[in-house]
Amino acid sequence: MPIHLQREIDNLKKEILNLSAMAEMSVREAVTSIQERDGALAKHIIENDARIDRKEVEVEETCLKILALYQPVATDLRFIVAVLKINSDLERIADLAVNIAERAVYIATQPEVDLAFDFPGMSFKAETMLKESLDALVNLDADLAYKVCADDDAVDDMNRQAYAQIQDALHKHPDQTECLIHLLSVSRHLERIADGATNIAEDVIYMVRGEIVRHKVEEYKSRKHNN
C-alpha cells in the first residue's frame, strides 16, 4: 500500500472512532436524562447534535477524497465502503439520542408514571449492543459483531412488551396519556438504536470477512448458540 494511502486510512480510522465515541456518549447521556429526569442534560444533548453532524460530514468527505485520489482496491476499498455506511448509522443513532432527549425534556416536568416496563433493562441492552458493535469495529472482531446481530431479537421483544404495557396503562390512566406516549416513543427509539448497532455489526463483518450477511438471522442465532 502506498504510504500516502496508508496515512489517509489511518486518519480515517481515527475520525470514525471519534464519531463513534461521540454517538455512544449521546446515547448514554440520553438514557441518563430519562432515568434521572434531568432536563438540563437532555438540552445539552440536543445542543451538541450539530457537532456530531459536522463530524459525520467530515468523515464522508475524507472517504470520498480517498476514493478519488487513490482509487483503493480489495481490503482498502472494502474498509472505506464500510466506513461510509457506519458513518451514516452513527449519525442516525445520534439523532435517535436527540429524540430521546427531547422526550426527556417533557418527562422531566411531569409526575412520575407508575409503569411495570423495564426501561433500565432495555436501555442497558441497547447501549451494550452499541458498545459491542463499536468494540467490534475497533478490534475488527467479526465474532463479536455476529453476537450483536444475534442479540437484536431481545430488544425487539422488549419493545413489544413496552407497547403492550403502555397500551394497558393508557386505558387505566387516561390522565397520563401524553407522558405515556412519550415513553412509548423512547422505547421505539431504543429499539432503533439497537437496529443501528446491528447495522454497524453487519458492516464490520463485511469489512473483516467480505461477507454480506444482512437478513441472515438464522445464521446469527446459530453462531450465538454455538459460542
Secondary structure, DSSP 8 states (H G I E B T S, - for coil): --HHHHHHHHHHHHHHHHHHHHHHHHHHHHHHHHHTT-HHHHHHHHHHHHHHHHHHHHHHHHHHHHHHHH---HHHHHHHHHHHHHHHHHHHHHHHHHHHHHHHHHHTTS--------HHHHHHHHHHHHHHHHHHHHHT-HHHHHHHHHHHHHHHHHHHHHHHHHHHHHHH-GGGHHHHHHHHHHHHHHHHHHHHHHHHHHHHHHHHH----TT-HHHHHHHHHH-
